[in-house]
């Protein structure tokens, strides 16, 4: 239900005047900003030593810094189960959205996995 609501919001916000979708990074930025505006994500101010890149990875995994690698792993598994593209094989628009989100989740997890040395 939440996913469908997000898809409707994003679809309404993303369609340009020409009826084309913006680039993937812009879609993801709109997704995260719409989540923050809706108050669905409570954020605590991150420590000052975290880069903006790392901050975006924390946001992609929907966790707040600092967290252990085990917590990151748990959040990753939870989100992949929720947004895996194969779950939306019958709906191309939802599948495309799920691919975007899953790509960002995988990128974030790979970053933290490399940082943890695993």
C-alpha positions in Angstrom: 0.0 0.0 0.0 2.8 2.4 0.9 4.7 1.4 -2.2 1.7 2.1 -4.4 1.2 5.5 -2.8 4.8 6.4 -3.4 4.6 5.2 -7.0 1.5 7.4 -7.6 3.2 10.4 -6.0 6.4 9.9 -8.0 4.6 9.3 -11.2 2.6 12.5 -10.8 5.7 14.5 -9.9 8.1 13.0 -12.5 6.2 13.3 -15.7 7.4 16.4 -17.6 5.4 18.5 -20.0 6.5 16.1 -22.8 5.3 13.1 -20.9 8.8 11.7 -20.5 10.4 10.5 -17.3 13.5 12.4 -16.1 16.9 10.7 -15.7 17.2 7.9 -13.0 19.2 10.1 -10.6 16.6 12.8 -10.7 13.9 10.2 -10.1 15.7 9.0 -7.0 16.2 12.5 -5.7 12.5 13.2 -6.1 11.7 9.9 -4.4 13.9 10.7 -1.3 12.7 14.4 -1.1 9.0 13.3 -1.3 9.6 10.8 1.5 11.2 13.5 3.7 8.4 16.0 2.9 5.7 13.4 3.8 7.4 12.9 7.2 7.8 9.2 6.6 11.4 9.2 7.6 12.6 10.6 10.9 16.1 11.8 10.6 18.6 12.7 13.2 21.4 15.1 12.2 24.4 13.0 11.0 27.8 13.4 12.5 29.9 16.1 10.8 32.6 13.6 9.6 30.2 11.8 7.2 30.5 12.7 3.5 27.5 13.6 1.4 28.1 10.4 -0.6 28.0 8.3 2.5 24.9 10.2 3.8 23.1 9.4 0.6 23.9 5.7 1.1 22.5 5.8 4.6 19.3 7.4 3.2 19.1 4.8 0.5 19.2 2.1 3.2 16.7 4.1 5.3 19.0 4.1 8.4 20.6 6.8 10.4 24.4 7.0 11.0 26.3 5.7 12.8 25.3 2.0 12.5 27.1 -1.3 12.6 27.6 -3.4 9.6 25.1 -6.0 11.0 22.4 -3.3 11.1 23.3 -2.2 7.6 23.0 -5.8 6.4 19.6 -6.2 8.1 18.3 -3.0 6.5 19.6 -4.1 3.1 17.9 -7.5 3.2 14.7 -5.9 4.4 14.6 -3.4 1.5 15.7 -5.9 -1.2 12.8 -8.1 -0.1 10.5 -5.1 -0.3 11.6 -3.6 -3.6 13.0 -6.5 -5.7 12.0 -6.0 -9.3 10.8 -9.6 -9.8 7.9 -8.9 -7.4 6.5 -6.5 -10.0 6.8 -8.6 -13.2 3.3 -7.8 -14.2 3.5 -4.0 -13.9 6.3 -2.4 -16.0 6.1 1.0 -14.2 6.4 -0.5 -10.7 9.1 -2.8 -12.0 11.1 0.2 -13.4 10.7 2.1 -10.1 11.8 -1.0 -8.2 14.9 -1.4 -10.4 15.9 2.2 -9.6 15.5 1.8 -5.9 17.2 -1.7 -5.9 20.1 -0.3 -7.8 20.6 2.4 -5.2 20.2 -0.1 -2.4 22.8 -2.4 -3.9 25.2 0.5 -4.5 24.9 1.6 -0.9 25.4 -1.9 0.5 28.5 -2.5 -1.7 30.0 0.7 -0.4 29.5 -0.2 3.3 30.6 -3.8 2.6 33.8 -2.5 1.1 34.3 0.0 4.0 33.8 -2.8 6.5 36.4 -4.9 4.7 34.1 -7.9 4.1 
